[in-house]
Amino acid sequence: MDDDGLKPINDSDMDSMFVLPLSIIPLQTPALQAAKLIKNVRLRSAVEIFADAQTGSGQVDVEALPAMFGWPVDQVHPDLGILRRLALLPSYDVFSLRVSLREHGIPVNDYAALKLSPDKAAELTRYMIMFTRPLMKMIYSGEDVQVDTYDDLMKLFRDPDIKKARQRLETMAESLGIDIFDVPRFLEDYGDTFMSLSYFRHCLDRLEPYFTACVQSMTPIRSHFQLKQNHNLMKSCDMIEEVINSISASISGRLEVFDKRTREMWENITQEEFRAVKSMIERYHVTIGSALCGLTVKMSAFAKMFPRPNSGGPIKRADFMMTEMIQGIDLIRDVDKQFSIGG
């Protein structure tokens, strides 16, 4: 935690785990085009009509929209049908959305819009380089090349002006069964997969100080002479701590498996191996997204209420744990079981 304490996690809409700007969905109701679908602190989906620092967040339940907009009661308005399906999605990060929207047959104005902002992509560079370092070593080993961004890497492969690197690229192209000029395009296809891993790793890493602060905040609750006699409260604190520790370990473990498979892939580089790794990673997009979405919402709400270790006393924190933090925690816990399914 820095000197300024914890801050609520506030990404742009397209970079967020828990915000879906409805402008990307073809809805008939103009007023909804400027609205957002969000996951609130209880992990329920709500339509946010407005939000600002002064007035707060104006949230409406999806089922309350017909009365609000005067939709007919004897039939389901098309927008209501779409919003009901969107409300069931467990995460609104762009990588999970790509999978979920297609699976549920939900239309999108432009699938190309489902990508991270340039600022967030730049922020993820250090993670991207980590995934592509084995490739750099394989092609440019011993050469003096400077790579600061993923774009720098792509430029090197588009114009390999070093003789030794060109020879290695030709060998790689041969292994992949493609022309050397198609290598950059081939790598770009998989760049998005590495970007998703980088994004999820970044989201988990930045939650670490929030996990620590939240778990530490339960110590005064458990030692409080009056509160420690409340068995429901003690059980809730135990469950919250268990979920935080278990799900963060599961996500970290799954990401480590991906890291290992990616390193192995570079050592045995074939199209089939590339596709196998890509498919394996994408199979877990929604599971990882669901877990990180729930944790991000909860930790952001905690930070908003208790930005510093001395914010609020044990009683106020206990009330927050029982009224806000515990609500929907079972949804995060259920996701944990999905990490043990599959390879």
LORO-707721 format. One record per residue (C-alpha): x, y, z; residue number from 1. Coordinates in nm, 4 decimals. Example, Ala and Ser with C-alpha at 12.3 -4.5 7.8 and 13.67 -1.06 7.14 Angstrom:
@u->1.2300&v->-0.4500&w->0.7800&pos->1
@u->1.3670&v->-0.1060&w->0.7140&pos->2
END
This chain:
@u->0.0000&v->0.0000&w->0.0000&pos->1
@u->0.1401&v->0.3422&w->-0.0910&pos->2
@u->0.1432&v->0.6532&w->0.1264&pos->3
@u->-0.1880&v->0.7659&w->-0.0196&pos->4
@u->-0.3558&v->0.4447&w->0.0939&pos->5
@u->-0.5786&v->0.2234&w->-0.1186&pos->6
@u->-0.7752&v->0.3734&w->-0.4029&pos->7
@u->-1.0892&v->0.2285&w->-0.5646&pos->8
@u->-0.9926&v->0.0533&w->-0.8885&pos->9
@u->-1.1000&v->0.2857&w->-1.1663&pos->10
@u->-1.0174&v->0.1694&w->-1.5195&pos->11
@u->-1.1644&v->0.3097&w->-1.8386&pos->12
@u->-1.4824&v->0.1277&w->-1.9436&pos->13
@u->-1.3153&v->-0.0974&w->-2.2018&pos->14
@u->-1.0305&v->-0.1841&w->-1.9624&pos->15
@u->-1.2616&v->-0.2647&w->-1.6725&pos->16
@u->-1.3428&v->-0.6082&w->-1.5332&pos->17
@u->-1.6879&v->-0.5007&w->-1.4139&pos->18
@u->-1.8185&v->-0.2300&w->-1.6500&pos->19
@u->-1.9861&v->-0.2902&w->-1.9865&pos->20
@u->-2.0597&v->0.0284&w->-2.1874&pos->21
@u->-2.3944&v->-0.0388&w->-2.3545&pos->22
@u->-2.2908&v->0.1772&w->-2.6515&pos->23
@u->-2.1244&v->-0.1347&w->-2.7991&pos->24
@u->-2.4526&v->-0.3305&w->-2.7903&pos->25
@u->-2.7197&v->-0.2559&w->-3.0570&pos->26
@u->-3.0116&v->-0.1537&w->-2.8311&pos->27
@u->-3.3273&v->0.0211&w->-2.9522&pos->28
@u->-3.3712&v->0.2541&w->-2.6535&pos->29
@u->-3.1593&v->0.5720&w->-2.7053&pos->30
@u->-3.1320&v->0.6454&w->-2.3316&pos->31
@u->-2.9592&v->0.3109&w->-2.2782&pos->32
@u->-2.6860&v->0.3858&w->-2.5317&pos->33
@u->-2.5165&v->0.6186&w->-2.2824&pos->34
@u->-2.5702&v->0.3813&w->-1.9888&pos->35
@u->-2.3469&v->0.1045&w->-1.8545&pos->36
@u->-2.4084&v->-0.2404&w->-1.7173&pos->37
@u->-2.2027&v->-0.2839&w->-1.4014&pos->38
@u->-2.1405&v->-0.5420&w->-1.1315&pos->39
@u->-2.2223&v->-0.3819&w->-0.7979&pos->40
@u->-2.0598&v->-0.4663&w->-0.4650&pos->41
@u->-2.3021&v->-0.7582&w->-0.4160&pos->42
@u->-2.1938&v->-0.8880&w->-0.7587&pos->43
@u->-2.5363&v->-0.8272&w->-0.9075&pos->44
@u->-2.5639&v->-0.6695&w->-1.2513&pos->45
@u->-2.7319&v->-0.3291&w->-1.2617&pos->46
@u->-2.7826&v->-0.0648&w->-1.5287&pos->47
@u->-2.5958&v->0.2501&w->-1.4279&pos->48
@u->-2.7831&v->0.5438&w->-1.5793&pos->49
@u->-2.5516&v->0.8094&w->-1.4366&pos->50
@u->-2.2478&v->0.8365&w->-1.2111&pos->51
@u->-2.0456&v->1.1259&w->-1.0753&pos->52
@u->-1.8634&v->1.2254&w->-0.7573&pos->53
@u->-2.1440&v->1.4505&w->-0.6308&pos->54
@u->-2.4583&v->1.2461&w->-0.6974&pos->55
@u->-2.3063&v->0.8996&w->-0.6801&pos->56
@u->-2.4198&v->0.6092&w->-0.8971&pos->57
@u->-2.7755&v->0.5916&w->-1.0309&pos->58
@u->-2.8397&v->0.2182&w->-1.0638&pos->59
@u->-3.1517&v->0.0457&w->-1.1939&pos->60
@u->-3.2272&v->-0.3259&w->-1.1813&pos->61
@u->-3.2718&v->-0.4786&w->-1.5277&pos->62
@u->-3.6221&v->-0.5966&w->-1.4345&pos->63
@u->-3.7211&v->-0.2387&w->-1.3420&pos->64
@u->-3.6484&v->-0.1060&w->-1.6945&pos->65
@u->-3.9933&v->-0.1830&w->-1.8482&pos->66
@u->-4.1650&v->0.0455&w->-1.5952&pos->67
@u->-3.8954&v->0.3107&w->-1.6375&pos->68
@u->-3.9201&v->0.3235&w->-2.0173&pos->69
@u->-4.2871&v->0.2317&w->-2.0584&pos->70
@u->-4.2192&v->-0.0943&w->-2.2374&pos->71
@u->-4.5242&v->-0.3182&w->-2.2965&pos->72
@u->-4.5954&v->-0.5638&w->-2.0152&pos->73
@u->-4.7542&v->-0.8341&w->-2.2322&pos->74
@u->-4.4351&v->-0.9060&w->-2.4289&pos->75
@u->-4.0592&v->-0.8965&w->-2.3733&pos->76
@u->-3.9014&v->-0.5852&w->-2.5227&pos->77
@u->-3.5968&v->-0.6784&w->-2.7399&pos->78
@u->-3.3672&v->-0.4642&w->-2.5210&pos->79
@u->-3.4914&v->-0.6402&w->-2.2078&pos->80
@u->-3.4137&v->-0.9808&w->-2.3595&pos->81
@u->-3.0574&v->-0.8748&w->-2.4442&pos->82
@u->-2.9972&v->-0.7084&w->-2.1065&pos->83
@u->-3.1225&v->-1.0139&w->-1.9184&pos->84
@u->-2.8610&v->-1.2266&w->-2.0966&pos->85
@u->-2.5882&v->-0.9672&w->-2.0415&pos->86
@u->-2.6750&v->-0.9490&w->-1.6712&pos->87
@u->-2.5996&v->-1.3203&w->-1.6361&pos->88
@u->-2.2443&v->-1.2889&w->-1.7722&pos->89
@u->-1.9922&v->-1.3302&w->-1.4870&pos->90
@u->-1.7347&v->-1.0745&w->-1.6090&pos->91
@u->-1.7278&v->-0.7741&w->-1.8416&pos->92
@u->-1.3567&v->-0.7757&w->-1.9297&pos->93
@u->-1.3048&v->-0.7707&w->-2.3083&pos->94
@u->-1.1454&v->-1.1171&w->-2.3257&pos->95
@u->-1.4309&v->-1.2904&w->-2.1416&pos->96
@u->-1.6853&v->-1.0854&w->-2.3363&pos->97
@u->-1.5540&v->-1.2075&w->-2.6715&pos->98
@u->-1.6220&v->-1.5632&w->-2.5642&pos->99
@u->-1.9465&v->-1.5039&w->-2.3705&pos->100
@u->-2.1199&v->-1.2777&w->-2.6239&pos->101
@u->-2.0709&v->-1.5326&w->-2.9021&pos->102
@u->-2.1710&v->-1.8246&w->-2.6810&pos->103
@u->-2.4938&v->-1.6516&w->-2.5770&pos->104
@u->-2.5716&v->-1.5144&w->-2.9225&pos->105
@u->-2.5658&v->-1.1523&w->-2.8031&pos->106
@u->-2.5098&v->-0.9036&w->-3.0884&pos->107
@u->-2.2337&v->-0.6428&w->-3.0816&pos->108
@u->-2.2086&v->-0.3282&w->-3.2951&pos->109
@u->-1.8445&v->-0.4004&w->-3.3724&pos->110
@u->-1.6436&v->-0.6953&w->-3.2403&pos->111
@u->-1.3245&v->-0.5008&w->-3.3153&pos->112
@u->-1.4303&v->-0.2605&w->-3.0375&pos->113
@u->-1.3764&v->-0.5390&w->-2.7834&pos->114
@u->-1.0163&v->-0.4547&w->-2.7107&pos->115
@u->-0.8177&v->-0.2777&w->-2.4422&pos->116
@u->-0.7438&v->0.0928&w->-2.4690&pos->117
@u->-0.4006&v->0.1930&w->-2.6101&pos->118
@u->-0.3052&v->0.3237&w->-2.2642&pos->119
@u->-0.3798&v->-0.0100&w->-2.0980&pos->120
@u->-0.1998&v->-0.2006&w->-2.3754&pos->121
@u->0.1067&v->0.0187&w->-2.3159&pos->122
@u->0.0795&v->-0.0417&w->-1.9406&pos->123
@u->0.0908&v->-0.4173&w->-2.0078&pos->124
@u->0.4143&v->-0.4012&w->-2.2092&pos->125
@u->0.6326&v->-0.5372&w->-1.9279&pos->126
@u->0.4085&v->-0.8443&w->-1.9069&pos->127
@u->0.4004&v->-0.8890&w->-2.2846&pos->128
@u->0.7793&v->-0.8802&w->-2.3028&pos->129
@u->0.7902&v->-1.1565&w->-2.0420&pos->130
@u->0.5879&v->-1.3869&w->-2.2682&pos->131
@u->0.7815&v->-1.3026&w->-2.5838&pos->132
@u->1.1327&v->-1.3034&w->-2.4328&pos->133
@u->1.1917&v->-1.6712&w->-2.5295&pos->134
@u->1.1079&v->-1.5812&w->-2.8895&pos->135
@u->1.3526&v->-1.2893&w->-2.8828&pos->136
@u->1.6206&v->-1.5196&w->-2.7427&pos->137
@u->1.5563&v->-1.7746&w->-3.0161&pos->138
@u->1.5747&v->-1.5278&w->-3.3071&pos->139
@u->1.7981&v->-1.2453&w->-3.1823&pos->140
@u->2.0287&v->-1.4290&w->-2.9382&pos->141
@u->2.3599&v->-1.2454&w->-2.9052&pos->142
@u->2.2417&v->-0.9466&w->-3.1102&pos->143
@u->2.2207&v->-0.5911&w->-2.9771&pos->144
@u->1.8509&v->-0.5093&w->-3.0183&pos->145
@u->1.6321&v->-0.2822&w->-2.8079&pos->146
@u->1.2732&v->-0.3874&w->-2.7401&pos->147
@u->1.0619&v->-0.1701&w->-2.5112&pos->148
@u->0.7122&v->-0.2441&w->-2.6416&pos->149
@u->0.5296&v->-0.5251&w->-2.8172&pos->150
@u->0.5173&v->-0.3032&w->-3.1283&pos->151
@u->0.8990&v->-0.2857&w->-3.1208&pos->152
@u->0.9044&v->-0.6639&w->-3.1261&pos->153
@u->0.6699&v->-0.6792&w->-3.4257&pos->154
@u->0.8848&v->-0.4264&w->-3.6148&pos->155
@u->1.1903&v->-0.6489&w->-3.5669&pos->156
@u->1.0081&v->-0.9405&w->-3.7238&pos->157
@u->0.8686&v->-0.7323&w->-4.0103&pos->158
@u->1.2122&v->-0.6072&w->-4.1053&pos->159
@u->1.4853&v->-0.8444&w->-3.9805&pos->160
@u->1.7935&v->-0.6561&w->-4.1005&pos->161
@u->2.0390&v->-0.8785&w->-3.9142&pos->162
@u->2.1642&v->-1.1661&w->-4.1296&pos->163
@u->2.1747&v->-1.4211&w->-3.8472&pos->164
@u->1.8235&v->-1.3251&w->-3.7312&pos->165
@u->1.6879&v->-1.3646&w->-4.0859&pos->166
@u->1.8356&v->-1.7141&w->-4.1032&pos->167
@u->1.6748&v->-1.8094&w->-3.7726&pos->168
@u->1.3435&v->-1.6621&w->-3.8845&pos->169
@u->1.3584&v->-1.8727&w->-4.1997&pos->170
@u->1.4122&v->-2.1810&w->-3.9824&pos->171
@u->1.1167&v->-2.0800&w->-3.7648&pos->172
@u->0.8949&v->-2.0200&w->-4.0698&pos->173
@u->0.9910&v->-2.3638&w->-4.1985&pos->174
@u->0.8928&v->-2.5215&w->-3.8639&pos->175
@u->0.5591&v->-2.3407&w->-3.8810&pos->176
@u->0.5040&v->-2.4376&w->-4.2418&pos->177
@u->0.4583&v->-2.0743&w->-4.3529&pos->178
@u->0.6450&v->-1.8173&w->-4.5619&pos->179
@u->0.8929&v->-1.5968&w->-4.3731&pos->180
@u->0.6891&v->-1.2878&w->-4.4706&pos->181
@u->0.3851&v->-1.4395&w->-4.2933&pos->182
@u->0.5673&v->-1.4768&w->-3.9587&pos->183
@u->0.4767&v->-1.1253&w->-3.8271&pos->184
@u->0.1085&v->-1.1734&w->-3.9155&pos->185
@u->0.1145&v->-1.5184&w->-3.7559&pos->186
@u->0.2664&v->-1.3759&w->-3.4370&pos->187
@u->0.0150&v->-1.0911&w->-3.4291&pos->188
@u->-0.2667&v->-1.3476&w->-3.4282&pos->189
@u->-0.1195&v->-1.4879&w->-3.1088&pos->190
@u->-0.0212&v->-1.1499&w->-2.9668&pos->191
@u->-0.3788&v->-1.1029&w->-2.8513&pos->192
@u->-0.3601&v->-1.4291&w->-2.6570&pos->193
@u->-0.0441&v->-1.3060&w->-2.4823&pos->194
@u->-0.2190&v->-0.9740&w->-2.4219&pos->195
@u->-0.5011&v->-1.1551&w->-2.2394&pos->196
@u->-0.2502&v->-1.3339&w->-2.0158&pos->197
@u->-0.0711&v->-1.0045&w->-1.9507&pos->198
@u->-0.4012&v->-0.8368&w->-1.8639&pos->199
@u->-0.5069&v->-1.1079&w->-1.6191&pos->200
@u->-0.1617&v->-1.1155&w->-1.4564&pos->201
@u->-0.1699&v->-0.7348&w->-1.4218&pos->202
@u->-0.5186&v->-0.7455&w->-1.2652&pos->203
@u->-0.4104&v->-1.0098&w->-1.0130&pos->204
@u->-0.0832&v->-0.8335&w->-0.9256&pos->205
@u->-0.2474&v->-0.5004&w->-0.8523&pos->206
@u->-0.5000&v->-0.6684&w->-0.6181&pos->207
@u->-0.2274&v->-0.8024&w->-0.3852&pos->208
@u->-0.2097&v->-0.4934&w->-0.1550&pos->209
@u->-0.5904&v->-0.4910&w->-0.1389&pos->210
@u->-0.5985&v->-0.8584&w->-0.0334&pos->211
@u->-0.3406&v->-0.7874&w->0.2374&pos->212
@u->-0.5270&v->-0.4822&w->0.3708&pos->213
@u->-0.8633&v->-0.6610&w->0.3704&pos->214
@u->-0.7343&v->-0.9699&w->0.5533&pos->215
@u->-0.5406&v->-0.7579&w->0.8045&pos->216
@u->-0.8513&v->-0.5509&w->0.8744&pos->217
@u->-1.0196&v->-0.8612&w->1.0175&pos->218
@u->-0.7674&v->-0.8968&w->1.3025&pos->219
@u->-0.9234&v->-0.6171&w->1.5161&pos->220
@u->-1.2695&v->-0.7583&w->1.4372&pos->221
@u->-1.1697&v->-1.1039&w->1.5623&pos->222
@u->-1.0065&v->-0.9669&w->1.8775&pos->223
@u->-1.2870&v->-0.7232&w->1.9664&pos->224
@u->-1.4375&v->-0.8342&w->2.2999&pos->225
@u->-1.7966&v->-0.7990&w->2.1757&pos->226
@u->-1.7644&v->-0.8838&w->1.8063&pos->227
@u->-1.5760&v->-1.2101&w->1.8625&pos->228
@u->-1.8852&v->-1.3507&w->2.0322&pos->229
@u->-2.0842&v->-1.3119&w->1.7092&pos->230
@u->-2.0423&v->-1.6571&w->1.5526&pos->231
@u->-2.1984&v->-1.5568&w->1.2203&pos->232
@u->-1.9557&v->-1.2675&w->1.1900&pos->233
@u->-1.6582&v->-1.4909&w->1.2732&pos->234
@u->-1.7717&v->-1.7486&w->1.0153&pos->235
@u->-1.8166&v->-1.4737&w->0.7545&pos->236
@u->-1.4671&v->-1.3370&w->0.8193&pos->237
@u->-1.3224&v->-1.6868&w->0.7869&pos->238
@u->-1.5063&v->-1.7447&w->0.4588&pos->239
@u->-1.3993&v->-1.4088&w->0.3106&pos->240
@u->-1.0353&v->-1.4750&w->0.4008&pos->241
@u->-1.0529&v->-1.8313&w->0.2676&pos->242
@u->-1.2036&v->-1.7187&w->-0.0646&pos->243
@u->-0.9433&v->-1.4434&w->-0.1107&pos->244
@u->-0.6538&v->-1.6819&w->-0.0415&pos->245
@u->-0.7926&v->-1.9773&w->-0.2346&pos->246
@u->-0.9089&v->-1.8007&w->-0.5499&pos->247
@u->-0.5964&v->-1.5833&w->-0.5803&pos->248
@u->-0.3822&v->-1.8990&w->-0.5465&pos->249
@u->-0.5938&v->-2.0766&w->-0.8107&pos->250
@u->-0.5616&v->-1.7909&w->-1.0600&pos->251
@u->-0.1884&v->-1.7618&w->-0.9940&pos->252
@u->-0.1458&v->-2.1373&w->-1.0369&pos->253
@u->-0.3363&v->-2.1407&w->-1.3652&pos->254
@u->-0.1318&v->-1.8473&w->-1.4994&pos->255
@u->0.1882&v->-2.0308&w->-1.4053&pos->256
@u->0.0690&v->-2.3326&w->-1.6047&pos->257
@u->0.0158&v->-2.1019&w->-1.9034&pos->258
@u->0.3647&v->-1.9525&w->-1.8560&pos->259
@u->0.5196&v->-2.3001&w->-1.8533&pos->260
@u->0.3278&v->-2.4171&w->-2.1607&pos->261
@u->0.4227&v->-2.0971&w->-2.3442&pos->262
@u->0.7921&v->-2.1499&w->-2.2718&pos->263
@u->0.7660&v->-2.5118&w->-2.3897&pos->264
@u->0.5858&v->-2.3946&w->-2.7032&pos->265
@u->0.8806&v->-2.1784&w->-2.8107&pos->266
@u->1.1112&v->-2.4794&w->-2.7717&pos->267
@u->0.8945&v->-2.6964&w->-2.9979&pos->268
@u->0.7493&v->-2.4402&w->-3.2347&pos->269
@u->0.4846&v->-2.5824&w->-3.4677&pos->270
@u->0.1460&v->-2.4505&w->-3.5783&pos->271
@u->-0.0227&v->-2.7360&w->-3.3903&pos->272
@u->0.1549&v->-2.6455&w->-3.0640&pos->273
@u->0.0688&v->-2.2776&w->-3.1078&pos->274
@u->-0.2990&v->-2.3614&w->-3.1609&pos->275
@u->-0.3031&v->-2.5997&w->-2.8634&pos->276
@u->-0.1617&v->-2.3339&w->-2.6286&pos->277
@u->-0.3920&v->-2.0636&w->-2.7677&pos->278
@u->-0.6954&v->-2.2895&w->-2.7270&pos->279
@u->-0.5965&v->-2.3882&w->-2.3717&pos->280
@u->-0.5597&v->-2.0244&w->-2.2649&pos->281
@u->-0.8863&v->-1.9125&w->-2.4266&pos->282
@u->-1.0720&v->-2.1996&w->-2.2599&pos->283
@u->-1.0028&v->-2.0340&w->-1.9239&pos->284
@u->-1.0744&v->-1.6717&w->-2.0220&pos->285
@u->-1.4240&v->-1.6694&w->-1.8724&pos->286
@u->-1.3222&v->-1.8609&w->-1.5575&pos->287
@u->-1.0272&v->-1.6325&w->-1.4798&pos->288
@u->-1.2292&v->-1.3256&w->-1.5790&pos->289
@u->-1.5155&v->-1.4281&w->-1.3468&pos->290
@u->-1.2860&v->-1.4723&w->-1.0485&pos->291
@u->-1.0925&v->-1.1504&w->-1.1075&pos->292
@u->-1.4115&v->-0.9535&w->-1.1724&pos->293
@u->-1.5612&v->-1.0596&w->-0.8386&pos->294
@u->-1.2409&v->-0.9939&w->-0.6463&pos->295
@u->-1.1849&v->-0.6556&w->-0.8152&pos->296
@u->-1.5379&v->-0.5376&w->-0.7326&pos->297
@u->-1.5044&v->-0.6463&w->-0.3687&pos->298
@u->-1.1557&v->-0.5010&w->-0.3182&pos->299
@u->-1.2500&v->-0.1733&w->-0.4871&pos->300
@u->-1.5529&v->-0.1378&w->-0.2572&pos->301
@u->-1.3331&v->-0.2125&w->0.0456&pos->302
@u->-1.0802&v->0.0520&w->-0.0644&pos->303
@u->-1.3542&v->0.3096&w->-0.1128&pos->304
@u->-1.4857&v->0.2509&w->0.2387&pos->305
@u->-1.1493&v->0.1995&w->0.4143&pos->306
@u->-0.8686&v->0.3675&w->0.2176&pos->307
@u->-0.6267&v->0.3576&w->0.5136&pos->308
@u->-0.5520&v->0.1097&w->0.7937&pos->309
@u->-0.7022&v->0.3490&w->1.0506&pos->310
@u->-1.0196&v->0.4221&w->0.8464&pos->311
@u->-1.3246&v->0.3108&w->1.0424&pos->312
@u->-1.3189&v->0.1082&w->1.3630&pos->313
@u->-1.3778&v->-0.2663&w->1.4094&pos->314
@u->-1.7556&v->-0.2249&w->1.4355&pos->315
@u->-1.7821&v->-0.0305&w->1.1093&pos->316
@u->-1.5588&v->-0.2852&w->0.9364&pos->317
@u->-1.7600&v->-0.5748&w->1.0797&pos->318
@u->-2.0791&v->-0.4182&w->0.9469&pos->319
@u->-1.9194&v->-0.3844&w->0.6005&pos->320
@u->-1.8084&v->-0.7490&w->0.6049&pos->321
@u->-2.1603&v->-0.8676&w->0.6901&pos->322
@u->-2.3639&v->-0.6354&w->0.4664&pos->323
@u->-2.1415&v->-0.5919&w->0.1607&pos->324
@u->-1.8357&v->-0.8176&w->0.1500&pos->325
@u->-2.0071&v->-1.1495&w->0.2250&pos->326
@u->-2.2893&v->-1.0863&w->-0.0255&pos->327
@u->-2.2125&v->-1.2758&w->-0.3471&pos->328
@u->-1.8866&v->-1.4199&w->-0.2106&pos->329
@u->-2.0266&v->-1.7677&w->-0.2842&pos->330
@u->-2.0257&v->-1.6782&w->-0.6552&pos->331
@u->-1.6498&v->-1.6208&w->-0.6380&pos->332
@u->-1.6038&v->-1.9397&w->-0.4352&pos->333
@u->-1.7975&v->-2.1421&w->-0.6948&pos->334
@u->-1.5607&v->-2.0225&w->-0.9699&pos->335
@u->-1.2718&v->-2.1783&w->-0.7776&pos->336
@u->-1.4104&v->-2.5259&w->-0.8515&pos->337
@u->-1.3832&v->-2.4623&w->-1.2263&pos->338
@u->-1.0041&v->-2.4293&w->-1.2070&pos->339
@u->-0.9740&v->-2.7996&w->-1.1266&pos->340
@u->-1.1714&v->-2.8956&w->-1.4384&pos->341
@u->-0.9731&v->-2.9618&w->-1.7541&pos->342
@u->-0.6017&v->-2.9565&w->-1.8176&pos->343
END
